[in-house]
Amino acid sequence: METKVIQSLASFLSLQHGFPETDFFRGQSSIEYQLIPSIGRLFKKGQESVLKQYEREIFDDFKRKYSMFTDTRPKNDKEFLFLAQHYGLPTRLLDWTYNPLIALFFACNSNFDKDGVVFQSYEFSRKIFNEEKDDILAFPYITLLYPNLTDVRYKNQNGLFVLYPEPWKENFERISTKYIIPAGCKKNILNQLKKIGITRAFIMPSLDSLCKDIVEIHSIRYPYAMKE
């Protein structure tokens, strides 16, 4: 795994080669965060069996109760897991994207006192998850899963998921490059991304995101008068 320091959008783009949808990327706003799914962050080391029990309990509970809050009707457990991940349930999925600029946005968008990081992974030979017969919470291989483009967020983010059989364990075998974004460069890179349309409202379309974008854009005009 190569490590490179990125100080501008131009320097990041200059390092992107190859064809679309061959490599994929994940941005994290702090280099201190582990590269593991959300379910893997909840339990102490050595509690893997408890983690698996907890994971199945909350997933089953989600499937029982979700229909009260959405008209979406998943067809199988893979779609249920995508839906649960989308709304914040801890899962063994990790979001990635084929668009390096989306990953760069997430690496820069918060934790402004911490260095951010973008991981670049490559397509790998993988076992295919079969929705009809495989248990998604016990599938023994790291594999890629693709959401149907039923949500504009999936389309705009050009996203995919990686399913981890051991979500408590970091795995860098398939990571080709680690880009470090110094904390002091984050806001400048975000401003550069906004000029080419990579904004919060584009990545996560909602009125909440639009309002945050509007406040940030207009706040740039009044740095002398606003509180830190």
C-alpha positions in Angstrom: 0.0 0.0 0.0 1.4 3.4 -1.1 0.9 6.4 1.1 0.6 9.9 -0.5 0.0 13.3 0.9 -2.6 15.5 -0.9 -2.8 19.2 -0.4 -5.1 20.2 -3.3 -7.8 18.9 -5.5 -5.5 19.2 -8.5 -2.8 17.1 -6.9 -5.4 14.4 -6.0 -6.8 14.4 -9.6 -3.3 14.1 -11.1 -2.9 10.7 -9.4 -6.1 9.2 -10.7 -5.5 6.9 -13.7 -7.1 3.9 -15.2 -10.7 3.3 -16.4 -14.0 4.3 -14.6 -15.3 1.7 -12.2 -12.1 -0.3 -11.9 -10.9 1.2 -8.6 -13.1 2.4 -5.8 -12.6 4.8 -2.9 -13.6 5.6 0.7 -13.0 8.9 2.5 -12.8 9.2 6.3 -12.5 12.5 8.0 -10.0 11.4 10.6 -6.9 9.3 10.0 -7.5 7.9 13.5 -10.7 6.1 12.5 -10.4 2.4 11.8 -11.3 1.0 8.3 -14.1 -1.2 9.7 -17.9 -1.2 9.4 -20.1 0.4 12.1 -21.1 -2.9 13.7 -17.4 -3.7 14.3 -16.8 -0.6 16.4 -19.3 -1.4 19.1 -17.8 -4.3 21.1 -14.5 -4.9 22.9 -11.9 -7.2 21.4 -12.7 -10.8 22.2 -16.5 -10.2 22.1 -17.0 -11.4 18.5 -19.6 -14.0 19.4 -21.6 -11.4 21.3 -21.3 -9.0 18.4 -22.8 -11.6 16.0 -25.7 -12.2 18.3 -26.4 -8.5 18.8 -26.1 -7.9 15.0 -28.7 -10.6 14.2 -31.1 -9.3 16.9 -31.0 -5.7 15.7 -31.3 -6.7 12.1 -34.4 -9.0 12.8 -35.9 -6.2 14.9 -35.4 -3.7 12.0 -37.2 -6.1 9.6 -40.1 -6.4 12.0 -40.6 -2.7 12.5 -39.3 -0.8 9.4 -42.6 -0.9 7.5 -44.2 1.6 9.9 -41.8 4.4 8.6 -41.3 3.8 4.8 -43.1 2.5 1.8 -39.9 0.8 0.6 -40.4 -3.0 0.5 -37.1 -4.9 0.3 -37.2 -8.2 -1.6 -34.5 -10.0 0.3 -32.0 -9.7 3.2 -29.5 -7.9 1.0 -31.9 -5.1 0.2 -33.0 -5.1 3.9 -29.3 -4.6 4.9 -28.9 -1.8 2.4 -32.0 0.0 3.8 -30.8 -0.5 7.4 -27.4 0.9 6.5 -29.0 3.9 4.8 -30.9 4.9 7.9 -28.1 4.3 10.4 -28.4 0.8 11.8 -25.0 -0.6 12.6 -24.1 -3.2 9.9 -21.2 -5.2 8.4 -21.3 -3.1 5.3 -18.9 -0.3 4.5 -19.8 2.4 1.9 -17.4 2.9 -1.0 -17.6 4.9 -4.2 -16.3 4.7 -7.7 -16.0 8.5 -7.7 -12.8 9.6 -6.1 -14.1 13.1 -5.6 -17.0 11.9 -3.5 -14.5 10.1 -1.2 -12.4 13.2 -1.1 -15.4 15.2 0.0 -16.1 12.9 2.9 -12.4 13.0 3.9 -12.5 16.8 4.2 -16.0 17.5 5.3 -15.5 17.4 9.1 -13.0 17.0 11.9 -11.1 20.0 10.7 -8.4 19.6 13.3 -7.6 16.1 12.1 -5.9 14.8 9.0 -8.4 13.1 6.7 -7.8 10.0 4.6 -8.9 8.5 1.3 -8.4 4.8 0.7 -8.2 3.4 -2.9 -9.0 -0.2 -3.5 -9.0 -2.3 -6.6 -11.5 -4.8 -8.1 -10.7 -8.2 -6.8 -11.7 -11.8 -7.6 -14.7 -12.4 -5.3 -17.3 -15.0 -4.4 -20.8 -14.0 -5.5 -23.4 -13.5 -2.8 -26.6 -15.4 -3.8 -29.7 -13.7 -2.4 -31.7 -16.8 -2.6 -29.6 -19.2 -0.5 -26.8 -17.3 1.3 -27.1 -15.8 4.8 -25.8 -12.2 4.5 -24.8 -12.2 8.2 -22.8 -15.3 7.8 -21.4 -15.0 4.3 -17.7 -16.0 4.7 -16.0 -13.9 2.1 -15.3 -10.2 1.6 -17.4 -9.3 -1.4 -18.8 -6.3 -3.3 -22.5 -5.6 -3.3 -24.3 -3.2 -5.6 -27.5 -1.3 -4.7 -30.2 -0.9 -7.3 -30.4 2.8 -8.3 -33.7 3.3 -6.6 -32.5 6.3 -4.6 -30.9 9.4 -6.1 -28.3 9.3 -3.4 -26.9 6.0 -4.7 -26.8 7.4 -8.2 -25.1 10.6 -7.2 -22.6 8.9 -5.0 -21.9 6.2 -7.6 -21.7 3.9 -4.5 -21.2 0.3 -3.7 -20.9 -1.6 -0.5 -18.2 -4.0 0.7 -19.5 -6.8 2.9 -17.1 -7.9 5.6 -17.3 -11.4 7.2 -15.2 -10.2 10.2 -16.4 -6.6 10.6 -14.3 -6.0 13.7 -11.0 -6.6 11.8 -9.2 -4.1 9.5 -8.1 -5.6 6.2 -5.7 -3.7 3.9 -4.9 -6.5 1.5 -6.9 -4.9 -1.3 -5.9 -1.3 -0.6 -3.6 0.0 -3.2 -3.2 3.6 -2.0 -3.8 5.7 1.1 -4.1 9.4 0.5 -3.5 11.6 3.6 -5.2 15.1 3.5 -3.6 17.4 6.1 -6.1 19.1 8.4 -5.0 22.6 7.2 -5.9 21.7 3.6 -9.4 20.4 4.1 -11.4 23.7 3.8 -9.6 24.8 0.7 -10.2 21.4 -1.0 -13.9 21.6 0.0 -14.1 25.0 -1.7 -12.5 23.6 -4.8 -14.9 20.7 -4.8 -17.9 23.0 -4.5 -16.8 24.9 -7.6 -17.3 21.7 -9.6 -20.6 20.7 -8.0 -19.4 18.3 -5.4 -21.5 19.6 -2.5 -23.4 18.1 0.4 -26.7 18.6 -1.4 -25.5 16.8 -4.4 -24.1 13.8 -2.5 -27.0 13.6 0.1 -30.0 15.3 -1.6 -32.3 16.7 1.0 -33.4 20.1 2.3 -31.2 19.6 5.4 -28.1 19.3 3.1 -29.2 22.3 0.9 -29.6 24.5 4.0 -26.1 23.5 5.3 -24.6 24.2 1.9 -26.3 27.6 1.7 -25.0 28.7 5.2 -21.5 27.5 4.4 -21.3 29.3 1.0 -22.6 32.6 2.4 -20.5 32.4 5.5 -17.4 32.6 3.4 -18.3 36.2 2.6 -18.3 37.2 6.3 -15.2 35.6 8.0 -14.3 38.9 9.7 -17.7 39.1 11.5 -18.6 35.5 12.4 -17.5 33.5 15.4 -15.1 30.6 14.9 
